[in-house]
């Protein structure tokens, strides 16, 4: 029995030249790689503020893990602060052209903030002192030195969010309950505000008695509690310095 023939691969060791030859790889792929490139740097952490945490949780509920799809339609999600929530719950002004409340829909609001427990309950942040260093090699005046980033530790914070589903039908509540339970089968999922992974913990759900709007229509209201174990950091507190150059020693032989 003869041995199988080996497949010979022809490797092109000459990379394409800069210019139009890159177009054969497709502009879509080139644009994808450009979008994946951080215009600042891959070394320096990005700023994360309260609004970034709120936006990441909203994106998770609206378009990611908790996105609700009923009858092949995406259920709209609305972020409400406390003032807008009071007006919304009293007046029910979210109506369509026929002055009816279109259902189902989802609302989300932040109801509580506490000192962070992401790394435990002890206080571990040393008053923004820059004990965390990151050295990045750079070429400076023909010599390789390190560009040193001095960064304080992130400040941990816990946010609690209330996600609420409003619908006229019990079957939609059951469908969303099942979706949430499957999504948080391991109790938590992750969101990525500005590229930073943070745990999003499912803290349980509750159901209110059917409520009526100003027209007398009844709604089922199902509430879901999510706790974000997050942190904040600000690039304004970072310090960038150049490390010391190595001394140049020359020997003259006479």
C-alpha positions in Angstrom: 0.0 0.0 0.0 1.5 3.3 -1.1 2.0 6.1 1.3 -0.3 9.2 0.9 1.3 12.0 -0.9 2.3 15.1 1.1 0.6 18.3 0.2 3.1 21.0 -0.7 2.2 24.5 0.3 3.5 27.5 -1.5 4.1 30.2 1.1 4.4 33.8 -0.1 7.1 35.3 2.1 6.9 38.7 0.4 4.2 40.8 2.1 2.1 43.1 -0.1 3.5 46.5 -0.7 1.8 49.6 0.8 -0.7 50.9 -1.7 -3.5 49.5 -3.8 -2.3 45.9 -3.4 -4.0 45.9 0.0 -7.4 46.4 -1.7 -7.4 42.7 -2.8 -8.0 41.8 0.9 -11.2 43.8 0.8 -12.0 47.3 2.1 -14.5 45.8 4.6 -11.8 43.8 6.3 -9.5 46.8 6.4 -12.2 49.0 7.9 -12.9 46.2 10.5 -9.3 46.2 11.5 -9.2 49.9 11.7 -12.3 50.0 13.9 -10.7 47.5 16.3 -7.6 49.7 16.7 -7.7 52.0 19.7 -6.8 55.5 18.4 -5.2 56.3 21.8 -3.2 53.2 22.8 -3.8 49.6 23.8 -1.7 50.1 27.0 -3.5 53.0 28.7 -6.8 52.2 30.4 -9.8 54.3 29.2 -11.8 56.6 31.4 -14.9 55.0 33.0 -17.5 57.3 34.6 -21.0 56.9 36.0 -22.6 57.7 32.6 -20.5 54.9 31.0 -21.7 52.4 33.5 -25.3 53.4 32.9 -24.9 53.3 29.1 -23.3 49.8 29.3 -26.2 48.4 31.4 -28.8 50.0 29.1 -27.1 48.5 26.1 -27.1 45.1 27.8 -30.9 45.3 28.5 -31.8 46.9 25.2 -29.6 45.1 22.6 -27.6 42.3 24.3 -28.2 39.7 27.0 -31.7 40.9 28.1 -32.9 42.1 24.7 -36.6 41.1 24.5 -38.0 39.9 21.2 -41.7 39.2 21.1 -43.6 38.3 17.9 -40.4 38.8 15.9 -40.2 42.4 17.1 -37.7 44.0 19.4 -39.3 45.3 22.6 -38.4 49.0 23.1 -36.4 49.9 26.2 -36.4 53.3 28.0 -33.9 54.6 30.5 -35.7 56.7 33.2 -34.2 58.7 36.0 -36.1 59.2 39.2 -37.8 62.4 38.0 -38.9 61.0 34.7 -40.0 57.8 36.4 -42.4 59.7 38.7 -43.9 61.6 35.7 -44.1 58.4 33.6 -45.8 56.3 36.3 -48.4 59.1 37.0 -49.4 60.2 33.6 -48.6 57.2 31.3 -48.0 59.6 28.4 -46.1 57.1 26.4 -48.8 56.6 23.8 -49.1 55.9 20.1 -51.0 57.8 17.4 -54.3 56.4 18.7 -53.5 57.6 22.3 -53.1 54.0 23.4 -50.1 52.7 25.4 -48.2 50.3 23.0 -47.1 47.2 24.8 -44.9 45.4 25.6 -42.0 47.7 26.6 -39.2 47.7 29.1 -38.0 50.4 31.4 -34.7 50.6 33.3 -33.6 52.9 36.1 -30.8 53.1 38.6 -32.3 52.9 42.1 -29.3 52.6 44.4 -25.5 53.2 44.5 -23.2 52.0 47.2 -19.4 51.7 47.9 -18.1 48.9 45.7 -17.7 45.3 46.7 -16.0 44.0 43.6 -12.8 43.2 45.5 -14.4 42.7 48.9 -15.8 45.0 51.6 -12.4 46.4 52.8 -11.2 49.7 51.5 -8.2 49.0 49.3 -7.7 52.2 47.3 -4.9 54.3 48.7 -6.3 57.8 48.1 -5.5 58.0 44.4 -1.8 57.5 45.0 -0.1 56.2 41.8 1.3 52.8 43.0 0.3 51.1 39.7 3.0 51.4 37.0 2.9 50.2 33.4 6.1 50.4 31.3 5.7 50.6 27.5 8.9 50.4 25.4 9.3 53.2 22.9 12.0 54.4 20.5 13.2 57.8 21.6 16.1 59.6 19.7 17.4 56.3 18.4 17.3 54.5 21.8 14.7 52.2 23.3 13.4 53.5 26.6 10.2 52.9 28.6 7.3 55.2 28.7 6.0 54.8 32.2 2.3 55.2 33.0 1.5 55.9 36.7 -2.1 55.1 37.5 -4.2 55.1 40.7 -6.3 52.1 41.5 -9.9 52.2 40.1 -12.5 53.2 42.6 -15.1 50.5 43.1 -18.9 51.2 43.1 -22.0 49.1 43.2 -25.1 50.2 41.1 -28.5 48.5 41.5 -30.8 48.7 38.5 -34.5 47.9 38.3 -35.6 46.5 34.9 -39.4 46.5 34.4 -41.5 44.7 31.8 -44.9 46.2 31.0 -47.3 44.0 29.0 -51.0 43.2 28.7 -50.4 39.4 28.4 -49.3 36.9 31.0 -47.6 34.8 28.4 -45.1 37.6 27.6 -44.2 37.8 31.3 -43.5 34.1 31.3 -41.4 34.3 28.2 -39.2 37.1 29.6 -38.9 35.3 32.9 -37.6 32.2 31.2 -35.2 34.3 29.1 -33.7 36.1 32.1 -33.4 32.8 34.1 -31.5 31.1 31.3 -29.3 34.2 30.7 -28.3 34.3 34.4 -28.2 30.5 35.0 -24.7 31.1 36.6 -26.2 34.2 38.5 -24.0 36.7 36.7 -23.0 38.0 33.3 -20.5 40.5 32.2 -20.7 44.0 30.6 -17.7 45.9 29.1 -17.9 49.7 29.7 -15.2 51.1 27.5 -13.6 47.7 27.2 -13.4 46.9 30.9 -15.1 43.7 32.0 -17.5 44.1 35.0 -19.8 41.5 36.6 -23.6 42.1 36.3 -25.3 40.1 39.0 -29.0 39.0 38.9 -30.6 39.8 42.3 -34.0 38.3 41.7 -37.3 39.4 40.3 -40.8 40.3 41.6 -44.2 40.9 40.2 -46.7 43.6 41.0 -50.4 43.3 40.8 -51.9 44.3 37.5 -52.1 48.1 37.3 -54.4 50.4 35.3 -53.4 53.4 33.2 -55.6 56.5 32.8 -57.8 54.8 30.2 -58.5 51.8 32.5 -56.3 49.3 30.6 -54.6 46.7 32.8 -50.9 45.9 32.6 -48.8 43.1 34.0 -45.6 44.5 35.6 -42.6 42.2 36.2 -39.5 43.7 37.8 -35.9 42.4 37.7 -33.1 43.5 39.9 -29.6 43.8 38.6 -26.5 44.7 40.6 -23.4 46.0 38.7 -20.1 45.4 40.5 -18.2 48.2 38.7 -15.5 50.8 39.1 -14.7 54.2 37.8 -11.3 55.7 36.7 -10.3 58.9 35.0 -7.5 59.4 32.6 -7.0 62.9 34.0 -5.5 61.2 37.1 -2.9 59.3 35.1 0.7 60.5 34.9 3.1 59.7 32.0 6.8 60.0 32.4 9.9 58.8 30.5 12.3 56.5 32.2 16.0 57.3 32.7 18.2 56.5 29.8 21.0 54.0 30.2 24.4 55.7 30.3 26.5 55.4 27.2 30.0 54.1 27.8 32.7 54.3 25.1 36.2 52.8 25.3 39.0 54.2 23.3 41.9 51.9 22.5 45.2 53.6 22.0 
